Amino acid sequence: MNVWKAGREIEYMRRAGAIVAECHALFAEQIRPGADTRNLDARVEDYIRKSGAIPSFKGHHGFPASICVALNDEICHGFPRKQPLSEGDVVTIDIGAQVEGYHGDSAWTYAVGEVSPDIRHLMEACEKALFLGIEQARPGNRIGDIGHAIQSFAEPLGYGVVREFCGHGVGRELWESPQIPHFGQAGTGPRIQAGMTLAIEPMITLGDWKARMDDDGWTARTADGSICVQYEHTVWVTEDGPVILTEKK
């Protein structure tokens, strides 16, 4: 598997990333009290396909939808559902698109109406932690530098950093090497090199970091029932530093 991307590969990933970013920008306003995330899933799939791309998640290892929906204490890989969103909920929408066999992947957490100050602060901290991690995605650094930047920022604020799920390489496959934990020691792990394309996606909780799985075999949630949020970008490592491929314009 080629973990180094260049030329046409990056152009495909730019296109895929732009479509994902457009989905987040276009459909964010639909995330409000009373919204049905199954309807959001259908709209996202329609937009991806009309843009000349393919939903990355649908059918991936049997996943049934085009978006992943993580509500409140859910960490990741939840299904869209008929149950309407409620005032005060917090929901993460994870979207992937594939162009000419190359993927773009980005998750974002949204407040449903007004959320508590604790949740708002958690969301702000997780988004900042994402960009602190991205800043470490530079040639010569190591994968552990990304996780260390995230963990050393989030944990002193009293938040839990999820261990069981991590970031990853992305490109021709949705999940490629290397794995990117969002915790760890600086100066450890594989060397980061120009041409790598990485999905960095910290998942941070109001409580403990431990997770448990639902009976559906997909949905992960916090073991202690605490709120979890997540922010994710696909990043291309260049000699001049990280370039975000899924950034909203």
HELIX and SHEET records of a PDB file:
HELIX    1   1 ARG A    8  PHE A   27  1                                  20    
HELIX    2   2 ALA A   28  GLN A   30  5                                   3    
HELIX    3   3 THR A   37  LYS A   50  1                                  14    
HELIX    4   4 HIS A   60  GLY A   62  5                                   3    
HELIX    5   5 PRO A  117  GLU A  135  1                                  19    
HELIX    6   6 ILE A  143  ALA A  154  1                                  12    
HELIX    7   7 GLU A  155  LEU A  157  5                                   3    
SHEET    1   A 3 ILE A  54  PRO A  55  0                                        
SHEET    2   A 3 VAL A  90  VAL A  99 -1                                        
SHEET    3   A 3 ILE A  67  LEU A  71 -1                                        
SHEET    1   B 3 ILE A  54  PRO A  55  0                                        
SHEET    2   B 3 VAL A  90  VAL A  99 -1                                        
SHEET    3   B 3 TYR A 102  ALA A 111 -1                                        
SHEET    1   C 3 GLU A  74  CYS A  76  0                                        
SHEET    2   C 3 ALA A 220  THR A 222 -1                                        
SHEET    3   C 3 ALA A 211  MET A 213 -1                                        
SHEET    1   D 3 GLY A 160  VAL A 161  0                                        
SHEET    2   D 3 MET A 203  THR A 205 -1                                        
SHEET    3   D 3 CYS A 228  GLN A 230 -1                                        
SHEET    1   E 5 GLU A 176  ILE A 180  0                                        
SHEET    2   E 5 GLY A 167  GLY A 169 -1                                        
SHEET    3   E 5 THR A 197  ILE A 200 -1                                        
SHEET    4   E 5 HIS A 233  THR A 238 -1                                        
SHEET    5   E 5 GLY A 241  ILE A 244 -1                                        
END                                                                             
